[in-house]
Amino acid sequence: MATAINQPDSLWDISLLYCVRNLQTFCVQELAVTNNDQTVYNWKLREGLTLPLEVCESLLTAFLANHYREPDEPDYYDYKLNSFLHIFQDTLRTRLKRVNLSRMQVVDTALEWILSHKLTELDISDNSALRNLSMHCINTYGDNLTKLNIGNTTVIFNDLDPVQLDENDSSAIKPPCHCLPIPKTSSIQDYLLSRDKCADHKHESQRDPLFMREYVFDLPNLRWLSIHDLSHNAYDMILTLLKPLTKLTYLDLSGCGVDAELLMGVQSYAHIRSLTLYDVQISNLEDTLIAIGKLKTLRHLDISQGKEQHVLYDEPEQRLRYIVNALPNLVSLDISGTNLAGMEPNDYLTKTLKFEEERQQYPHCPIYGLEGRSFEFLGLLYCTTEPCNRENIPAKKVTGDKTEEQVLVSIQANIEKTELLIRSLNHLFRIFRYSICKSPAVALKGILTAMKKHVFDRSVQISGSASLFYIVKGKERSMLNVATRRDIITTILAGMESHMDEATMMRNGCLTLCHFKIPQDVIYEYPRVIKVLLNMISPPDQEEFVQRIGIHLLNSLACQVDGKEKQLVGDYGAIETMLETVRNRLRQNICDEVMEIAWSTMWNVTDETAINCERFIADKGLDLFLQCLETFPEKPELLRNMMGLMGNVAEVPYLRKYLITPQYISVFSELLMSKSDGIEVSYNAAGVLSHIASDGPKVWTISSPTRKEVLQNLSTAIEKWDLDTKRNINYRSFAPILRLLPIHETPEVQHWAIWALCNLTRVYPNKYCQLLVNENGIELIEQVALDQRPYPRIRELSSMVLECCRNWKIGGARDDNDIRDDNDPSNMEG
């Protein structure tokens, strides 16, 4: 993979992204009422604004590319999407020609808004929200359509009333059409009125002639059509559908029922160039192959199969020879999943020809029936006898599993064919796992395309994400530019959102995300990542590894961000989720890494974020603190994380009252002398007591332990700490400590604060001297050093801090060799 150049996004792309994420910049909302009397707000252009075609199509593409649905949204309706599409209802001030709504839950009304632009291309595949009214919309506005991809959105053909055609009518299609011909009226509302009128006459011998039109789609300029997975008893409807579409050059009927009679009708298409019959159930095979052979203009033929069991033809070599000889213009052929490639020619000829001179008349070709032909493409994936392993295959591109090149071609060629695509992705995963991929850029592009196309197929997502893991953990990671990294992350998140109940997908996704820079690489999707991780962690029966790595990631995301993002993590329920995780562990009497990191996450999320501290107290977090302390008294990591969190709570003035109880003050006083985890537990206990004591004697409403006793123990504990102790803490701000320096009425409080600053600036001068300068702490320390009220040790420590900062400023300070990596999930904040 060549090193990718990090180029900034163009101003055009930046502007588009900003607009679709902030629709109010060019739109306003208007109130609307749906047919079921629900109130909704739709977007519309601001008055006086008109957008040209290029801007409209770019805005729509950008919105769809950056649009994702919340995991708890209903499957049947996408409010945000359909509300946005309302912008294009105004055809005087917006313009569209080519629209791809694949995999989007667009409703009939919104589709009418889009179609009213008289599109030339439309893709509505993989859409479960559309209904049969969409067919009416397509007919009403489809005169200019040249390309239509319905895919498996065959729900639009449902609920069509059967029409009994007169058997004596020579214009009637035989066999009879079992679908309701759609009338051309001006709107959905008009159509519904007409349909209701028709229903009133359904028992009469004569119907409104409007409903006797013999077509499904009346699209006079259509050249490209794709319909998948129509019921196998729908031959009549397919016949009716195809008959008027005589200008077709491309036809894809994958998964539909096909027979010779249907293909005989296709023979009238003078311009048909491409026919895809992937995974079709062919009735009357002999006649069907003969019908295919009469499509002389075909250049591409796909009769591949994706079923687990190969589709076996009688006399496969002869059938392949017939197809190839009958189609002289054929340059692309896919017979994957079948036995049509037959045996090796030498084996076949030895079996069928008696004399050596007869065998010598056939030129050397590894596949019988392809002699003398040269193909641009040949699909041989998952064929019997593994013809992709043969030498001298007469094609420039071949699908198969013998070489990396064949596998990559297979992914590209089968992007629409889920079963064969999954096989190809599995082959690619084995290459990454057991070998070296020579074309990782091509592989990455194919994986991302597949995962985006089949976001709801868990096999595609699991296989694709497994290969992505190897790409981002290998040497290729350093060659991924910003845009590519974002593409990978967004694709992984979409897969995780769609398969929250699949532990393997969650594991693959988290392991892949772990190899990015956290939070820098994911900050653009920060809310989305947080929600995915919390939803993944929440289930009490979640796989232990998945829960552990999810909490690690969440902790890393909370550790390295500022107050706004920390509050957002709390807004999404992180505190409640972590507390419930702790409760589950307590019920099982287990203190493991999950419990420890859960406390660590809460420590980080509550750092200088009062609202999250409130949430901790509101959900009975203080009770859990005591329970964990009592149940697991000898767990230093757990104790350190819990005390760090207590320190954050103590920093919030209006929450300190919850800590001033005999029970809590006694616990903190005892922990002053703790040697657990070096000085960390003792240090955090001292911090909690210092903040409580900073409010003065009036708030000390308990009689035991006394304030004087606690302050004496606090001063004694501080002097037992080594000033050169290396710390397991990461301060992003000194504000809570600096607020304690002016508390002259309680010098013990100043003592703790100035000791903390002295320790940090001595051990990590490059980081913390700069932080102290940035937060104007030097002036405060100078005041303490010159003031006679603090006792001598406080003034001494103040002078030491000032000296460290002077040395750092002139470059004489030692390097911070011991500062830990900010991306280490265990790196905690104070």
N, C-alpha and C positions, 0 to 999 in steps of 0.2 A: 504494500500500500504506500503510494507516494505521499510524502508529507503534504498535508492539506494546508492551504494558506488561510489564515484567519483574516477574512475580509469583513469589515463592518457591514451591517445590513444597510441597504440603500435607503435614502430618505423616503422613497416611495413605499417600501415595505414597512418601515417604521411608522409612517403615517397611517397606512392601512391597519396595522395591528392596533395602534392607539384608537383609531376610530371604531373598530369592531369591539374593542374592550370598553369603550366609552361612547356608547351610541348617542348619548345626549349631546355630543359635540355637533351632530348634524341632523338629529332627529328629535321629535317630541313624542310623547305617548298620548294615545287617545283611548277613551273608554269604549268598550264594545261588549255586546251580550251574545253569547253563543246560542245555538239552537236549543240546548237544554237549560237555558236561562242562567248560565254561569257568567259572572262578570270577569272580563279579562282586559288587559291593557296591551294594545298593539302599538308598534312603532310606526311613525310616518315621517316623511321628510319635512324639515322646517320650511315655512312659507318663503317663497322667493328663491328656493334652491332647486336647481335642475342638474342631474348628473348624466354625463355621456356614457356610451356603451362600455368603454374600457374601464371606467371607474366603477360602474355598477357590477360588472362581472368580476372585477378584482376584489371589491368589497365582499361579494357573496362568497368567492373562493376563500378569502382570508377568514371570514366568519366561520365557514364550515370546517376549515383546517384547524381552527383554534377552539372550536365548540366541543364541549364534552358534557355529558349528562351526569347529574349527581347520582350516586349509587342508590339513593332512596327514592328517586323519581319513578313514577309508574312507567311501565314499558309501553303503554298504548298511546302516550301523548307526550310530546316534547314542547312545553309551553314556550321556552326561550327561543327555540328555533322558529316556530310558526309565528310568534309575535314579531320576530325580525323580518320574516318573509313578507309581512304586510307592507313593508316599505315599497315593494315592487308592485303593489296593486295599482299604483298611479303610473299608467303607461305613458302619460304625457311628459312626466318629469324623470322617468327612469327607463332604461333600455337593457334588454337581455337577448342573447341569441343562442349561446351554448351554456347549458346548465347541467351540472352533475350533482344529483341529490342521493347518490348511492349511500346506503346504510343510515339515512336520515329518516326520522319518524315524522314525515310530512303528511298532513291531513289533506283531504280532498279540496277544501276551500283554499288552502294555501297553494296547492298545486294549480288551481285555476288562476290565481294571481300571477303565477310564474308563466303559465302557458299563454296567458293573454298577450304576451309580448310576441307571439307568433315565432316561436323558437325554431332553430334549424337542427339542434341536437338536444336530446334529453335522456338522462339516466336516472331511473327510479328503482333500480335493483335493490334488493335486501331492505324493503320497506314494509313493515307490518301494519302501519297506521292507515294506509290508503284503502279505499273501498271501491266498489264497482262504479261509483260516480266519476272516478278518475278517467274511465274509458270515455265517458261522455265529454269530459273536458278536453281530452286528447283529440277527439274527433272534431270538436267545435273549433279548436284553435290550431289544428295540426296541418293545415295546407302546406306550410313551408318546411315541415319536419323531413329531414333526410336521414336522421339517425335516431333510433329509439331502443334503449336498453331497458327492458322490463325485468330481465333476470328471473329470479324466483318470486317476484311480487305478483304471483298469479291470483292473489286474493281479489284483484280488480275484476276478474272474470266470474267471481262468485255471484250467486243470487240472480242469475239471468233466467228469465222466464222462457220456457220452451215455446217455440213457434211451430205450429203445424202448417207446413207448406202444402199447397194443392198439388197432388200427385200428377194432375194433368197440365200443370203449368210448366211449359217447356223451359222457362227461365229459372225454375227452381233448381237449387243445387241438390244433387243426389249423391250420397244419402242425405236426408233432411238435416237442416241446420238446427242444432239444439242450443241456441243462444238467442238472446234478445238483441236484434239489430238496434244500434244506438241512433236516436234521432239527432239531427243537427239543429240545435236551438241555441239561444244566445247566452244562457247561463245555467248554473246548476238549479237555481230556483225554478226557472222555466221548464227544465227537464223534469223535475219532480212533479210539477203540476201535470205535465203531459203523461208521465208514467202513471200517475194516479187515475187520470182520465182513461187510459188504456185498461187499467185494472177493472174499472167499472164496467167495461164491455167484454170482459174475458169469456163470458158465456155466450156471447153473440157470435153468429156465424161469420160476420164481417168485422175485421179489425181496421183501425185507422191505418191507411196506407203508409203513414209515417213509420209505423212499427213493422212493416213488412220488407224494409230494405234489406238486401242480402249481403251484409258485410258486418264485420266486427270493428275493424279499423278502416276508415275512409281517409287514407293518407296518400294522396296521388304522387307525391315526390319522394316517398320513403325508399331509401337504398340500403339501409343497414338495420337489421332487426335481430334482437336476441330475446328469447323466451325460454326459461328453464322450468323443468319439473312440473309440467302440466300433467294432470291426471291421465293415466294410460287408457282411459276410455273416452278421451276427448278428441278422437280422430276427426269427428265431424266438425267440431268447433275449429280445430287447426286448419282443416280444409277451407272452411268459410273465411277464416282469418287471412289465409295466405292468397286466396284466389285473386283479389283485386290489386295485390301489391306486386305488380308485374315489373317494376323497375328495380327490384331488389338485386343487389350485387353481393350482399353478405347476409347469411342466414344461420343463426345458431339456435338449435332446438335441443340443447343438452337436457337429458333427463326426461324428455317428452316421449309419448308413444308415437312411433313412426312405422308406416307400412308402405308398400309399393304404390298404392293408389295415391297416397299423399305426395310421394316423390314424383309420380307421373305428372301431378299438377305443377310441380316446380320446373318441369321441363320447358314450360312455356316462358320461363324467365330467360330472355335472350342474353342477359348480362350477368347471370349468376357466376361469381368468381370464387366464393368461399362458402363451404357448407360444413357446419360443425354438428355432429351427431354423437357427442360424448355421452356415454352412459345411457344410451337409449335402449329400450326394449323393442327390438325389431321383430315384427311378426312377418311370416312368409319371407324368410331370409333370401331364398333364391330369386324371387321376383324383385325384392328390394335392391339387391346388388345389381340386377340388370337395370333397374330404374336409375340407380346412381351412375352406372356406366353410360347412360344416355345424356348426362349433363356435360356435354363436350367442352363447355367454356370454363369448367372448374380448374382453378389453379391451386386451391387448398382444400383438402378433404380430411376431416377428423372423425374417425370411427373408433376412437380409443374407449377404453372401459376402466373404471376405477374400483370395481368390486373386488372384494377380498379373493374370491375365486375367479380365476381366469375365464374369460369367455372363449369357448373352444368352437371353432368352425370345422365342419367336415371338409376334408381335402383343402387345407388352408393355403398350400402353395399354389394350387390352381385358382383359387378365389382371388388371391393377391395378384397373380399374373393377369387375370381377367380385368380387375379394376385398373391396374396400371396401363394395360394395353388399350383399354376403352377410353382413357382420359389422357389424350396426348399432350395437353397443356399443363398437366399436374406437376407442380414443383415443390409442393409441401404436403406431406402425408403423415398422419399420426395413427398408429395402430397399437399404441401402448395398451397393456393389459389384455392382449389377445394372443392367439397362437398363429396369426397370419404370417409372421416371419418364417414360420416353418422350421424345418431342419436345415442343417448346413447343406448347400447344394450338392456337394460330393456324396454325402450320405443319401440325399433324396434321389439323385440320379442313379446311384448304384442300386437303389431299391427299385426304381421304376423303369430303367432302361437296361436292356439285356446286353448290348454290345458297346465296347469301349469307343468305337468310332462315333456312335451316337452321342456319347457323353462329351466328346471332344468338340462337337459342334456348338456347345454352349460356352460363351466367354466366361472368364473367371469373375464371379460376383458372389459375395458372402450371403446374399439373400435371394433365393429363387424367385423369379418374377420381376426383378429390378434390373436385369441385364440390359446394358446399353443405355440406361437412364441415369441422369444426374439430378439430384434434388438439392434445393436450398435448405430444406428441413426434413428430418425423418424422426418420428416419435417411436422409440423402442423401449421405453421404460416399462419394467415389470412384464415383459413378454415371456412366454414360455420359451425354453431352450436358450434364453439369455443372448439374443442376437447382438445386443450392444457390445458384447465382448469380442465380436468377430473383427477381423482386419479388413481394411479397404472398403468400409461402408460408403456407398455412393451418395454422400450428402455432406454439405458444408457444416451443418449443425445437427447434432444427434442428441436425443434425450436417452438417459440410461444411468447406470450406477458404476460403470467401470472406472471412469476417470473423473477428476474434479471438474473438468470442462463440461462433461456430459451432465453432471449433477447441477451445475449452475445453469446450463441451458434448460434443464428440466424444470427448475424453479421458475424461470422466466416464461417458459411455454405453458406451464400448468397453473398459472396464477389464478385462473378462474375455476380450476378443477380441483376441488378440495382434497379428494382422496389421493390423487396422484401428487398433489402438492405436499401433503403430509409425508408421503414416502420420500420425496425429494429432500425435504427439510431434515428428515431423520438421517438420510445419507450424508448430508452436509454436516450435521452434528458429529457424526462418527469421524469425518475428516478432521474437524477441529479438535476432537478429543484424542484421537490416536495418531494423527499425522500433522502435517503443516499445510495450511491453506495458502496456495500461491497467489490467489486473487482475492484478498480479503475485502477490497473495496467493492468488487462486483458481488461478492457474497453478502456483504452488509446491505447493499441496495436491494438485493432480492429478498432478504429476510424482512427488512422493514416494510417493503411493499406488500409482502404476504401477510404480515401481522396487521397492517392497517386495513387490508382488504377483508380479512377474516377475523375481525376482532372478537367475535362471539364464538369462534370455534376453539375449544380449549386445547385440542391436539396441536393445532397450528401455533397457538400462543406458547404452549409449553415447549415444543420443539424449537421454535424460533428464539425464545428467550434463553434457552440453554446454549445456543450458539452465540447469542449476543454476549453472554457471560464470558465466553472464551475470547471474544474479540476485545472486550474492554479490559480484561485482565492481562492480556498479552502485550507484546511490544507495539501492537497497532494502536494502543490507547493514546500514546503520545502524539500520534499522527492525526488524531481526530480533531477537526476544528470545532469552533463553538457551535456553529449551526448543526453539525452532525451530532455532536454530543446532545444537543437539545432534542434533535429528532429521535435519538435512541431513548432518551428519558421519557419523552412524551408518549412514545409507542409502548414502552414498558408499563407506564402508568395506566394507559388505556386497557391493556391486557389484564392488569391486576384488578382494575375496577370491575371488569366484566366477569371475573372469575374469583371472587373473594372467597368462595367455598372450596377452592382447589389449592390444597397445601403445596403441591409441587410448583404451581405457578407463582404463589406467594414467595416460596423459597428462591426460585430462579430470579424473580424480580428484585428481591432484596439483595441477593448476592451481587447482582449486576449493579444496582445503585450504589453499593458499598465501594465500588471501584472508581466512583467519581469523586470529585472534590466536594465535600459537604461542608457548608451549605452552598458554596459559590456556584456550582454547576446546576443546582436545582432551585435556586432562589426565584427564578422566573415562574416556577410552578409551585411555589412554597405552600399555598393553601391546599392545593390538590394533593401534594405529597403527604401533608399532615393528615388529611382526611383518609387517605388510603391506608396509612400506617395505623391510625386509630381503629378503623374498621377491621383491620387485620388482627390487631392485638386483642380486641375486645372479647371474642368468644372464649369462654372458660375452658372449652375442650380443644382449643387451638393446639396444633402440633408444637411441642416444646421448642424445637429449633427455630421454627418460624416466629414464634412469640419472642424468643430471645433476640434474634437478629432484628426484628421489627422494633423492639424497644431500644436496642442499641442505636439504630438509625434515628429514631425519634429523639433520643437523648442528644445525638450529635447535632441534629437540626435545631434543638432548643438551646444548645450550649453556645453557639457562635452567632447568635442574632441579637438584635436590640429589643427594646421594650415593646414596640408595635407588633413585631412578629411573635414575641413571647405571649403577649395578650391574645393574639390570634390562636395560638396553640391551645390556650386555656379556653377560648370561646368555643372551640370545637370539641371540648370535653376531655382534654388530656388529664386534668387533675382527677376527675371522677373515674376515668378509665384506669389510671395508675393505682388509685386507692382500691378499686375493686380487684385489681390484680394482686395487690398486697393481701387483701382479705382472703382471696382464694388460697394463697400460699399459707396464710396463717391457719386456715381450716385444715390444711394438710400437714401442718407443723413442719413446713419446709422453708428453709432460708437458702435460696440458691441465687444464681446470677440474675435471674429474672426479677426477683424481689429487690436485690441490691440496685439494679439499674432503674427499676421503677421509682425508688426513692431518689436516685440520682437525677432522673428526669424531672421529678417534681422540684428538686433543689434548683435545677436550671430554669425551669419554667416560672418559678416564683421570684427569681432574682430581680429586684427592683421593679416588680410588677404586683402592685398591691391587690388588684382584683383577683389575681390567681391565688394569693395568700388567703384572701377571703373565701375563695372556693374551697381551699384546703380545710379551713376551719369549719365551714358550713357542712361539709361532707364527713365530719367527725374524724378528721385526720389526726387531731391531737390525741384522741383515744387510741388510734392505731399506733401512734408513736410509742405510747406507754406499753401497749400490748407487745409490740415487737421488741422493745427494750427488755421487757420481762422475760419473753420467750427465748430470745437469742442474745443474751448478754455478752457473749464472747465472739461476736462477729464484728471485727474492726471496720471492714468496708461498709457494712450496713450502718453501724453506729456513726461513722463519719458522715455518710450521706444524709442520715436523719438529722444530725446536728447542724449540718449546713443548711438544711431546709428550715430548721428552727431559727437559725440566724436570720434568714430572709424574713420570716414572720415577725421577729423581734424588731426589724428595721422599720416596720409600719407602725407609726405612733398609735393609731386608734385600734390596733389589734393586740397591743402589748397587754391589755387588761386580761386577755384570755390566758396569759402565761403567768400572771401574778396569783398563783395559788400555792399553798404549802407543798402540795405534791410536786408541781413542776419546778418550783424554785429549789426544792430539796434535791431533785434529780440533777438539775444543772449544777448545783453546788458540788455534789459528789463527783460529777464528771470533770470538774476543774482539775482534779488530781489524777485523771485517767491518763495512762500511757499508751492507750490503744491507737494504732496507726500513727506512731510518733507523737507529734504534738497536736495533730489535727483535731481530735475530739476535744481535748482540753482547750485548744484555741477557740473552737466554735462555741463551746459552753461559755467561755469568758466573753465572747462577743455578744451572746444572747443576754447575759447578765449586765454587760456594760450598757446596752441599749435600754434595758429596763431601768437601770439605775440612773440613766441620763435624765429621766423625767422628774427626778427629785424625790425627797422623802414622802411627799404627800400621797403619791400613788402607791406607796408600799403599804398596802392595807392588811398585810398578814403579820401575825405576831411571831411566827417561827417558820423558818429561820429568820433572824433579824437582819435588817439591811446592813448594819455595821459588821456583823459577822461575815456576811457574804462578801462585802467589799474587802475585808481583810484577807479572806481566802483568795479572792481574785488577784490582789496585788502579790500575794505569796506565789501563786501559781505562775504568774507572768514571769517572775524573776527566775523561775526554774527552767525556762525555755532557752535553748541555745539560739542566739541571734543569727547564726550561720546555717540554721536548719533549712534544708531544701524542702520546698513545699509541693503539696499535691493539690493545688488550687489554682484557679485562673480568674483574676479580677479583670473585668472590663471597665469598671469605674471605681474610683475611690470616694465617690460622693457620700455613701453611708458612713465611712470612717471619718472623713473630713468634718462631717457635721458634729462629731463628738469632741473635736479639739477645743472649741471654746467653752466646754463645760467645766469651768474652774471650780464650781461648787463641789464637784465630785472628782477629785484628781485621779482616782483609780480608773475612771472611765477614760480620761486622757492617757493614762499609762498604757492601757490596752491598745488604744488607737495609734499612739506614736510608736509603740513596739512593733505593731503590724507594718507600719510604713517603713520603719528602719530595717526590719528583716527583709522585706520585699525589695527595697532599693539596694541593699547590700548584695543579695544573692542574685537578683535579676535586674541589674541597673539599666540595661538598654531598654527593657520593656517598661519598667515601672517608674524610672526617673522621668521618662518622657510623658507617661500618663499623669504623673504628679504635676509636671509643668503645664500640661494641657488643661488640667482642671484647677489651675491657680492655687495649688496646695502649698507652694513654696512660701507665699506671703503668710498663710496661716501658721505654718511651722516656725517661721521667723518670729512671729508674735509670741508663740509659746516659749521659744528659747529665751526671749528677752524678758518675759513676765516672771515676777518673783513668787507668784502664788503657787504654781506647780512645784512639787517637791523635786529635789536635785536630780533624781534619776530620770524624771520626765524631761527636764531641760537638757540633760546629757544625751538622751536618745534623740532629742530634737536636733541638737548640734551634729550628731552622727548622720542623720538623714540629710541635712544641708551639705555636709561634707561629701557624701556619696553623690549627690546631685552635681556639686561643683566638679568633682573628679570625672563624672560622666560627661559633663559639658565640655571639658577640655580634652576629652578623649583618653583619659587615663584609667577608665574603669575597665574591669575585666569583662570578657565576652560572656554572654548568657548561654553557655554551652548546654545548660541543663533545662532550658525552656523546652517544654514538650510540644509536640506537633498539635496544632489546633484541630486537626482532623481526627485525632485519636478519640474514639467514642468515650473513653474513660476520663477525658479531660473535663473537669468540673469547674463551675463558676462559683465564686464567692458572692 
